[in-house]
Amino acid sequence: MRSAFREQIGALGTGLAGLCDLSGRAMQHATHALLNADLTVAEEVLGRHDELTYRCAQVETDAFTILALQAPVAGDLRAVLSALKNVADAERMGVLALHVAQIARRRHPCPAVPDEVSGHVADMGRIAARIGNDITQVVLTNDSDKAAQLALDDEAMDDLHRHLFTVVMNPEWPHGTAAAVDITLLSRYFERFADHAVDIAGRVIYQSTGAHA
């Protein structure tokens, strides 16, 4: 019975890693659609979101099944409850990628990002892509070094978020209110994507080592 329980807990981790991977790839593709005014890729991101929603529901169901049938206590209970929180964060990461793709679609065929800030948005997209890959590996391997890198990437994302906010709030911003709103929202989406990944990493590393990431 104990062996089967361990396998169930392990399956939760594998399922979560798959969710992180899906969300990370969605953000990578959404960023491509955004920067290249690529409607086809934007539509693909939007169309694939149902898969993430379905798989999140599956992992949640597995977690609730463990709670109902195994009645875990102490550390095992914390592991299952942490898994449920992590699924919610991974799902939110996917929703943020969805929002990026929606802006790309809404502004098509025009670019959603003015040239003046496209480099900064591209940097945020590259960081998000790395974060998506690293959080997947943290979940699979409990790699504390990658968890630490996630924290550094989160700080870099925060710096870009603050910088973009000052750019669009400059009275000499030449691209109008709609573009300013888009850039503010996009910056926030990337910044929150990183925050959710860091939250997942913190729970995974704490559950594994007892130390905060």
Phi, psi and omega in degrees: 000318181296321179297318179295323179295317178300321179295322178295318178297317178298322179295327176298317179296318179297318178297319178295319178301320177297322178294317178298320179296315178299315181294319179297315179293325178298317179293322178298314181290323178296321178295319176301313180299321182295311186281340183247009182048046184263097183294324182300313180292321177301316180295325178296318178298315180296319183290333183271355184296329179299327178297317179297315180301316180296315183289328174298316180297323179297313181294320177299317178299318178299319180294316179294328177296319177298316179299319184285320188265329184259341181046057183295155179227168174051233185299322180294321177295317178299323180297316181291317179294323176296322179299319178297318177295321180293322177299317179298321178292317179297321178295320179295323176301318178295323178295321178295321174298321177300316180298320178298315179296325179295321177293319177301317180292319184295325183270349179301141008273003179280148174296138180280341186244118177299150181304328184301329183240006184297326179296321179292318179294321177298321177298318178297321178296320179294319178297317180298320179297318178294320179298318179301318179290317184292321181292328175298316180290324177299316181295321183285326191238355185056039184282105183291332178295317178292326176298320178294321177296324177301318180296321178294318178295325177296320178296319178296321178296318178299319179298316178295321179300314180295320181295315181297325179297319179292326180295311185286339178273355178296129180303339181267008176305121190265003192254006175088171185290318183300315179294322179297318178296315179302312183294321178298315179295314181300315179301318179294321180298314179295318181296318179290326175305313179296319181299317180296321179296318179297321177298317178298312182301319180299318180290319182297313182292320179297317180297326183278320190242343186084000179249147179282141180291000000 
